[in-house]
Every structure is written in structure tokens, then in C-alpha cells.
Amino acid sequence: QVKVVESVGALVQAGGSLRLSCAASGTIFRINAMGWYRQAPGKQRDLVANIISDGSTNYADSVKGRFTISRDNAKNTVYLQMNSLRPEDTAVYYCKVVDSRWAEYWGQGTQVTVSS
């Protein structure tokens, strides 16, 4: 069984910073990719950023230059450093882990609220 646990979110002021972390544990095959998605009320869940096993990264256009994703392979942990936060970044952030068999595992989500 694989468990994916995100760090606790927070309420931050616009322009502030926050770092999220997500750790995968349990019986898991080699991890191919780890990523962050977010879902605002009434909207679909969208990709924020992901990082592949070779270290390559992808970002949503809305967060490029502000967010940075990184990964600690030894700890099966992924981080999302969020800077220059905006009210429109308010959402529930979800971590997704994809293993070498392309099985997907999701965290329970963590709330990030940015006040104006």
C-alpha cells in the first residue's frame, strides 16, 4: 500500500511565500514522476508543476517564474516552493506520484489561501 502525505497548507498574504512538501511511503516501485495539482472552488483540477525521474520539470504558465518544484529521490519527497503568491493561487493543492508501472497515487490535498 502506498501513502502520499502533503504538508499542511497555510493562509498567507499576497506577495508572500510558502513551501509545500509531499512524501510517498509504503511499497512503491521506482517513482517516475511527482507533481502538484490544484483545484479552486468550482474549477477543475489542474497541473501546477511536475518533475520527472530525469529531473526535467514542467510548470503551468500561471506559475512560471514564481514556483519551483524539486525532489529528494532518497526520501521519495517532492517540494513546491511558492513565491510571490497571488489571491488566484488560492486552492486545494494535491500531490500526485506516478510509479514505474504508471500507477498513480494521490495525497488528500492541502488548503492554500492567499489573502489580498
Buried (B, 14 or more C-beta within 10 A) or exposed (E): EBBBBBBEBBEBEBEBEBEBBBBBEEEBEEBBBBBBBBBEEEEEBEBBBBBBBEEEEBBBEEBEEBBBBBBEEEEBBBBBBBBEBBEEBBBBBBBBBBBEEEEEBEBEBBEBBBEE
